[in-house]
Amino acid sequence: MPNLEHPAYPAANLLHLESLVPCRESQVSMLLSIFGERQQFSFPSIFIYGHTSSGKTYVMQTLLTTLQLPHVFVNCVEYFTSRLLLEEILIQLQSCSSETEQTSPVHCDTFNDFVRLFKQAVVSRELQDQTLYIVLDRAEQLREMEANILPAFLRLQELTDRNVTVVLLSEIVWELFRPNVGCFEPFTLYFPDYSIGHLQKILSQNHPPEYSADFYAAYINILLGVFYMVCRDLKELRHLAALNFSKYCEPVIRGEANERDTRKLWKNIEPHLKKAMQTVYLREISSSQWERLQHDGGEPGQLKGLSAHTHVELPYYSKFLLIAAYLASYNPVRTDKRFFLKHHGKIRKTNFMKKHEKTSNHLLGPKPFPLDRLLAILYSIVDNRVAPTANIFSQITSLVTLQLLSVVGQNDQLDGPRYKCTVSLDFIRAIAR
């Protein structure tokens, strides 16, 4: 029995739509009930929110396209100013009902101009008899534009006196959008994260035709068992599934196991999935590099120029600043004189030092250090004399922005800022080389 039912749309279209949006039937059903029939006025504005890769953009695009509803779809990251955004909406509106007609350039400087041009476009395209949907993806960017843009979009139906619904898609909640002054409250709809069962069902639909559905479902079950705790992104999981499936099939292709020998297949794929764990989300290597790496049986770190984390291009003094910060984070203050002074004299090893010499500072984590200690170590490890210029201090700020250093505590401390080095020993070794 189909889950999606609506008297205004053909049952065949709804059945096709249901097959395209698995595990999102309840959200689509809610949207259909809000939209109503084509000629009916819908809710003026709808706010859809949820974490990344929860299907917001895909569901809206699929719903509007499958049911052939007139719509405009704009990504607010691509059109990052109000003028670009308004002009793009009008340009798409020109070609909304006639794909063959050439669109003319549009100039729209203010929202008043947009309302006037929008009315003209709706009449000229004969869209006044049905609801037009304006979908603004990554809508959190609207908060960076003029203060009147967001409230005006929420009341666009009232301002234009046309049958139009504005749909805002965002990853943050509406409370972080609401302006200080009063505005029209949109209808909010939440898209929850996919559960492991949902991911299993969605990913299993992509099984290759040469293998059975049960065989591919068992592979997806193994993949999710490894990655689900660290990665819930459907796009990333789909990429990982496509990338590692050939390795999973190797025992079957060689005749060493059949499709039901789950234990042998798991033992073959386990080390390769552990390697893939090192590059989740990072995209440190391309698919062809990863396949070549699997064929050669090497480690991810063996690829030349592989990781942005071990091959960072930094200015000359930034590299020394980072090395000095690492030394300051992991070496006790009492050892500075012994390590960085040429004529430090004899230093007695106290019982305190003997007691703690077996404890590795790397296990305890980085310790915060003041700015003057960082500069003192920098002056001692750089061969030529370094003047404490604004250039040096700006490079410290850049390292904090790149999250290679972190500021500890408040900036208004009387004893000055304190920092902590956040990079690993392998990173520092790569920089020091």
NUZA-555983 format. One record per residue: residue in one letter; x, y, z of N, C-alpha, C in turn. Coordinates in pm, whole numbers, plus 50000, padded with zeros to 5 digits. Example, Ala and Ser with C-alpha at 12.3 -4.5 7.8 and 13.67 -1.06 7.14 Angstrom:
// NUZA-555983
A513194943150780512304955050780513204967050780 S512854977550708513674989450714512905000350787 
This chain:
// NUZA-555983
M500854988050000500005000050000500895012450000 P500665022149909501535033849903501365042750026 N502465048850069502435057750185502005071750148 L502225075950023501895089449979500575089249904 E499615096849953498315097949887497875112449890 H497405117549774496895131149766495955131949646 P494755137149666493785137149556494165146149439 A495085155849462495405165449355496465160349259 Y497125149249291498225144649207497965130249166 P498405126449044498175112648997498885102549087 A498255091149106498805080749193500135075549140 A500285075049005501545070248947502695079448983 N502445092548978503495102249014503865101049162 L502875099149247503155097749390503915084949419 L503585074249347504295061649366505755062849322 H505965069749210507335072149163508105080949261 L507425091149313508065100049411508465092349536 E507605083149582507905075349701509135066549682 S509315061349559510505053149532511785061349528 L511655074349499512845083049490513275088749624 V512385089149722512725095149853512495084849963 P513275074149967513075064250073513375070050211 C512615065550309512795069450450512475084150476 R511835090750381511415104650400509935106250364 E509165095250374507765095750334506945104850425 S507235104850556506445113150648506665127950621 Q507905131950592508185145950562507545150250430 V507615141450329506995144650200505475145550213 S504895136450291503445136950314503025149850383 M503835154250479503545166950546503635178650449 L504655178750363504795189550265503635189650167 L503185177950123502055177250029500785182750093 S500595179750222499405184950289499475200150306 I500705205650322500855220250331500655226650195 F501215220350090501115226149956499665226649908 G498895216149935497535215549884497515213449734 E496445217549669496335216349525497055227949457 R497255226649327498045236549253497485250649265 Q496175252049253495575265349250495325270949390 Q495485262949493495235267649629496425275349684 F496115285449767497175292849834497815283949940 S499135282849934499865275150034500315284350147 F501005278750246501525286850357502535296850300 P502555309350346503455319450285504925315750290 S505385309650400506805306250412506955293750497 I507885285250455508145272550524509635271950555 F509975268450678511375267550720511685252850749 I512585247050670512975232950685514415232650736 Y514645225550846515985225150903516335210850943 G517615208450953518155195350990519635195150965 H520325185151018521765184151000522125182050854 T523405183650825523875181550688523615167250645 S523315165650517523065152650455521875145450519 S520835153150552519605147050601518515147050495 G518835150950372517915149650260517045161650232 K517315173250293516445184950276516415189650129 T517595192350075517685197449938517195187049839 Y517625174749855517255164249761515745161949760 V515125161549877513685159049886512905170449820 M513305182949845512575194249786512735194249634 Q513945192149584514145191949440513355180449375 T513415168749436512715157149380511205159049384 L510685164349494509255166549508508735176349403 L509405187749389508925198049297509085193749151 T510165186449122510405182148984509475170948943 T509295161049031508465149348998507015153348978 L506495162249062505095166649050504945178348953 Q506055182748893506045193448792505385206148845 L505775210048965505285222449024506205233848984 P505685245348948506555256748910507375261249030 H508665262049013509525265349127510805272149079 V511445278849173512755285149155513645279849267 F514815274949233515715269049332517035276649328 V517415283049439518605291449445519435287649566 N520735286249546521675283849656522225297349702 C522005300649828522395313849879523905315249896 V524645304249891526105305249897526635310149762 E526055305449652526485309749519526095324349493 Y524915328249536524425341949515524415348849651 F525575354049686525855357949825525505372349857 T525025380249759524545393749788523065394449753 S522385404249810520945405249786520655407949639 R521475415749572521225418749431521375406149345 L522455398649366522645386149291521505376449317 L521065375549442519995366149478518685369849411 L518295382449420517025386849362517035385649210 E518155389149147518235388249002518195373748955 E518825364649030518795350448991517385344849002 I516625348949102515245344349114514425348948993 L514605361548954513855366848841514285360148710 I515575357248695516055350648573515485336648561 Q515495329048672514905315648669513405316148646 L512785326748699511335328148681510985330648535 Q511855337448462511615339948321511525326948242 S512355317248278512375304548204511605293548277 C510715297448369510025287448452509035279348370 S508295285748277507255278748203507555277448055 S508625283748006508955282747863510455281047849 E510895268547832512325265747828512975270647700 T512205271947593512795275447464513055290347451 E512335298547525512485312947510513765317947574 Q514455327047507515705332447557515435342047672 T516145340247782515965349147897516755361947875 S516165373147915516815386047901517475389948032 P518515398148027519185402248151518245410348241 V518415408548370517555415048469518415423448560 H517935435648590518635444448684517675447648796 C518075443948919517215445749036518105450249152 D517955462749192518815468449297518185467749436 T516865469049445516205469249575515085458949577 F514565456449697513465446849708512175452549650 N512015465749649510855471749584510865468849435 D512045469949373512155466349232511835451549211 F512285443149305512045428849293510545425849296 V509805432249388508365429949398507675433849268 R508055445449211507435450049086507745440648971 L509015436748956509405427848847508835413748867 F508685409648992508145396449021506675395648977 K505895406249007504495406448964504385405448812 Q505235413148743505195412948597505555399148543 A506565392748603506995379648554505925369048576 V505235369748690504195359948719503035361248619 V502665373548587501575375748491501995371448352 S503205375348310503645372148174503845357148152 R504185349948257504375335548245503115327648279 E502015334748305500725328448331500825318548449 L501465323248557501635314948677500715319248791 Q499835329048765499005334148874497915324248916 D497655313948836496615304348870497125292348947 Q498405291848981498955280749057500065285749148 T500365278049250501365282349349502765281449289 L503535292249308504945292549268505785290949394 Y506775282049390507625279249506509025284849483 I509485293049576510845298349573511615291549686 V512575283249650513355275549747514725281949761 L515065285849882516365292049912517185282249995 D518135275649930519005266049999520115273450071 R520625267450179521635273850266521165287850307 A519945288150360519285300950389519955308550503 E520845302250579521525309650686522355321250633 Q522675320950503523425332150444522585344850436 L521275343750445520425355650442520685364750561 R521185359250670521465367450789522615377050766 E523465374150665524595382850634524205394050538 M522995393650484522565403850388521855415150461 E521205424150385520515435450445519425430550540 A519125438950639518195434750745516785432450695 N516415438250579515035436950532514815424750443 I515875417750406515745406950309514955395250367 L515355390350484514695378750543513235381650577 P512885392750649511465395450675510645397250547 A511265402950442510525405050317510225391750248 F511165382450250510915369250190509825361850266 L509795363450399508785356650478507385361950448 R507295374550403505995380750371505845383150220 L506545375650139506505378149995505095376249939 Q504365366449989502995364349942502135376649968 E502305382850085501535394750119501985406850039 L503295408450018503815420149947503445419949799 T503465408349739503205407349595501745404549562 D500965400149663499575396149640499495385449531 R500435376249536500465365249441500535352049516 N500205341449447500215328049508501645322749505 V502415326249605503835322449611504155317649752 T505005307349759505475301849887506995301749886 V507605307349990509055307550004509455296350099 V510365287650055510845276450135512305278950169 L512625279450297513995281750344514575268450392 L515735264750339516435252550381517685256450458 S517865250950577519005254950659519415243450751 E520655244450801521165234750897521065239751041 I520575251851061520455257451196518985259951227 V518675261451354517285262551398516755276651372 W515435278051373514805290851342515125301451448 E515345297351572515635307151678516895315351648 L517825309751571519015317351533518775326151412 F517615325151350517245333551236516425345651278 R515545343651376514505353451406515095367451429 P514665377451349515185391151368514755397051501 N515435408051539515095414551666513695420551662 V513355426651547512005432151532511055420951492 G509765423351507508795413051476508775409451328 C508565396751299508495392251160507485380751153 F507085377551031506145366651011506825353351044 E506165345251128506725332251168506435321851061 P507465315351006507205305050905506745292050970 F506215283150886505915269550931507225261750934 T507595256251049508885249351062508685234251050 L509605227850980509575213450959510985208050980 Y511105197951065512415192351100512665179451024 F513865178450966514305166150901515305159250994 P514935148251059515875141551151516975134551073 D518045130951145519125123351083518625109451044 Y519275103850942518975090150904519485080651012 S518645071051050519095060751143519935050451067 I520545041251141521375031151075520515022050986 G519265019951026518365012150940518025019450812 H517815032650821517545040650702518745040450608 L519945042350664521155042250580521335028750513 Q521055018150586521155004550530520205003150411 K518995007850426517995006650319518365015150198 I518835027550221519155036550110520385031750036 L521445028150108522685024150042522545010749971 S521665002150022521484989049958520794990049823 Q520155001349797519495002949668520475004549552 N521735007649582522725010149477523524997649442 H522994985849465523794973749443524044971649294 P525264967349257525574964749116524724953349062 P524364953848934523474943348880524124929548874 E525464928948870526104915748859526144908148991 Y525764914649101525744907949232524324908549288 S524014899249375522674898549433522484909749535 A521224912949560520894923549656521304919649797 D521164906849832521544902349967523044903549989 F523834900549886525284901549897525714915949921 Y525124925249846525484939349863524964944749996 A523784940050040523254944450170524154939850284 A524734927750273525674923050376526924931750379 Y527374935950260528534944950254528224958450319 I527054963950291526654976850350526544975350502 N526074964150549525974961750693527354961950759 I528344955850693529714956050745530264970250743 L530024977350633530534991150620529965000050729 L528654999150753528035007550855528495003450995 G528774990651016529284986351145530614992751180 V531394996051077532705002451099532575017651108 F531795023651018531835038151002530685045651069 Y529625038651112528445045951158528725054651280 M529605050451369529875058151490530665070951462 V531375071451350532195083351320531665091251202 C530735085651125530285092451004528815088950980 R527955099250978526535097250947526175103750814 D527175109250745526925116350619526635106250509 L525435107050450525025097550348525915098250224 K526305110250185527165111850067528535105450091 E529085107650209530395102050241530315086850248 L529265081550307529115067050316528905060750179 R528165067650092527975062549957529305062249881 H530115072549902531435073049838532325061749889 L532315059450021533115048650078532645035050030 A531335033250017530795020449971531235017549828 A531175027449742531585025449603533085023249591 L533855029449682535315028849673535875015449718 N535225009149814535784997049874535084984149832 F534044985049751533294973149715534124963349632 S534984968449545535804959549461536724950849547 K537234956449658538084948749747537284938149821 Y536034941249853535164931549921534874919549831 C534804921949700534444911249606535634902549566 E536864906349601538044899049553538014884149586 P537694879849710537654865349737536624857849651 V535514864449619534494858149535535004856849392 I535674867349343536184867049206537284856549192 R538134855249294539224845249289538734831049316 G537494829649358536954816249386537314811049523 E537864819449611538234815149745537044814849840 A535964821349804534774821749890533554824249803 N532384820749856531154824149785530494836049854 E529364840149802528734852349851528214850949994 R528094838950045527564836850180528664835050284 D529924834550243531034833050338531364846650400 T530504851050488530644864450545531944865950623 R532374855550693533574856450776534814858750691 K534954851050581536124852950494536094866750427 L534914870850385534804884050321535154895150421 W534744893450546535064903550648536564904150675 K537214892650687538644892550713539424899050599 N538914897850476539604903750362539444918950359 I538254923850394537964938150381538354946150506 E538504939650621538724946850747539934956150743 P541144951550701542284960850701542104972750606 H541384970850498541194981750402540204992050456 L539204987550531538284997050593538975004950703 K539914998650774540675005950876541535016850812 K542115013750695542875024050624541955035550580 A540745031950533539805042150487539345051050603 M539385045950727538995053950843539895066150859 Q541145065150810542085076250825541755087950735 T540945085750631540675096450535539195099950528 V538385096050629536975099550629536825114750635 Y536005120350550535715134550539536855142750479 L538095137750480539225146250444539455146950293 R539055136350219539295135850075540775138350045 E541645131750122543075134150106543615128449975 I542945118249922543385112149797542195110349705 S542445109849576541385107449480541025092649478 S539925089549409539485075549401540515066849330 S541125072349224542135064549150543365061949236 Q543765071849317544905069849407544585059249512 W543345059649565542965049849667542955035749609 E542435034049486542425020849424543835015849398 R544715024849355546105020949333546775017249465 L546445024449571547005021549703546545007949753 Q545255004649732544744991649772545414980349694 H545644982849566546264972549481547694969849524 D548404980749562549814979249602549944974549747 G548884975949826548944971649966549724980850054 G549804993750019550575003150099549725010150203 E550365019350275549675027250375549305040650315 P548215047150363547825060050308548915070550316 G549705070250421550735080450436551905078950340 Q551945067650264553075065550174552925072950043 L551725077950013551535085049889552205098649896 K552935101849794553645114649793552635125949777 G552795135949859551895147349852550475144049893 L550315134049980548985129250012548195139150097 S548705141850214547865148350313548145163150326 A547075170850329547215185150354547685187650497 H547525177550585547925179150724549425176850743 T550065169850649551505167750663552295175550558 H551625182150465552295189950363551615203550352 V551715211350458551115224550460552145234850417 E551735243750328552615254650286552385266450379 L553395269550458553325280750552554455290350524 P554305303150563555415312550551556625307950634 Y557775313750603559045309350663558985309850814 Y558645321450870558655322851017557475315751082 S556375313451007555255306051065555655291651098 K556535285851015557005272251043557805271951172 F558685281751191559475282351315558575285351435 L557555293851414556635296851523555885284251566 L555505276051469554775263851501555675253851573 I556935252851530557885244051598558125248951741 A558285262151757558485267751891557265265551978 A556065266551920554845264251997554755249752041 Y555155240551956555135226351994556105223552108 L557315229352098558305227652205557805233552335 A557135245052327556635251452448555475243752510 S554695236652426553535229252477553935216252544 Y554995209852494555315196352540556565195652627 N557325206552639558495206552726558185214752851 P558555209952968558345217853090559145230853086 V558675240653160559345253853162560745252553219 R560955243453315562255242453381563345237253287 T562965231253173563965225953079564365236052972 D563745247652969564055257352863565515261652866 K566035264152986567415268752997568375258052948 R568095245452979568985234652938568935232452786 F567745233952725567595230852584568005242452492 F567765254652535567865265952443568975275852477 L569745273452582570895282052612572175274352587 K573165280852525574425274052496575245272052623 H575315282152709576125281452832575195282152952 H574525271152977573555271053086574135266053216 G575395260953213575975255553334575415241753367 K575755236653484575295223553524573905224453587 I573045215053549571705214253605571555200853675 R571285201253803571145188953879569785182753854 K569785169553840568525162353826567955159753964 T566875166153993566255164754125565425151954129 N565025148654251564165136854266562845138654193 F562395151154183561145153754113561255149953966 M562405153353904562595150053763562705135053745 K563385128053837563505113453825562155106753841 K561325112553927560035106453952559125107253829 H559245118053752558325120253641558955117553505 E560195112853501560845111453371560235099953289 K559535090553354558925079553280557585083453219 T556985094453261555695098653208555895106753081 S555315102352972555475109352845554545121452841 N555105132752803554295144852792553285143852678 H553575135152580552625133552469551355126652515 L551465118552620550255112252673549435121952755 L550085131852813549375141552896548745152652813 G549155154152686548575164352600549345177452609 P549055186852519549765199752516549395208452635 K550375215852683550165225052795550145239452742 P549375248252803549345262252758550645269352794 F550985279452715552215287052738551935301752704 P552675311052768552475325352739553185329452610 L552825341252560553385346252435554885348852446 D555345354252559556765357552572557635344952569 R557135333752622557905321352616557995316252472 L556905317452398556915313452257557955321452179 L557985334652199558935343052126560365340152169 A560575337152298561925334252345562465321552281 I561645311152270562075298752204562285301252056 L561425309451995561595312651852562945319251827 Y563315329051911564585335951891565775326351906 S565625316051988566755307052012566905296551902 I565815292851831565925282351730566135287851590 V565895300851569566145306851438567585311751434 D568275308551326569705311951316569935326951317 N569245333951227569445348451221568545355551321 R568865367951348568125375551449566755379451395 V565715377651477564345380651438563855392351522 A563395402551456562855414051527561365411651555 P560895415051675559475412951708558575423151638 T558405421551507557625431051427556155426651421 A555355435351360553935432151343553735419951255 N554695417351165554595405751077554595392751158 I555445392251262555515380251346554195378151419 F553665388951478552415387651554551235384351463 S551245389451340550155386151247550215371451207 Q551425365751198551545351651164551075342751279 I551235347351403550675340051516549155339751507 T548565351151472547115351851455546655342751343 S547435341951234547075333251122547115318551165 L548095314751246548165300951294546955297551382 V546485307351459545275305151539544065303551448 T543985311751342542875310851247542865297351177 L544045292151144544155279051079543955267551177 Q543745270851306543525260951412544755252051434 L545935257151400547175250351434547605254051575 L547195265951620547335270251760545945273651811 S545745272451941544475276552001544765285952117 V543895295752134544015305352244543335299352367 V544045299652479543535293952604543125305452694 G541915304852748541455315252839540945327452765 Q540755338352839540205350552785541315359552732 N540925368452639541915377552581542235389552670 D541415391752772541625403652855542415400352982 Q543185389352981543975386053100545115396153116 L545445398853241546505408653268547875403553226 D548065390253231549385384753197549515381553048 G548605386352965548725384352821548105371252776 P548015369352646547365357152594548205344652617 R547555333452629548205320452641547725311652528 Y548635303652474548345295452357548615280852387 K548115272252297548355258052305548515252752164 C549515244252142549765238452010548825226451990 T548135225951876547115215651853547515205451747 V548745205851698549145196651591549935184951651 S550095174451570550745162251617552255162651592 L552945152751647554395151851631554755149251485 D553975141051416554265138351273554155151151191 F553185159451225553045172251155554275180851175 I554745181751299555915190051328557155184351260 R557285171051257558435165251188558425168851039 A557225168550978557125172150837557495186750815 I557045195550906557395209750896558885211750916 A559485204551013560895206451046561805201650933 R561365191950854562205187150745562425197750640 
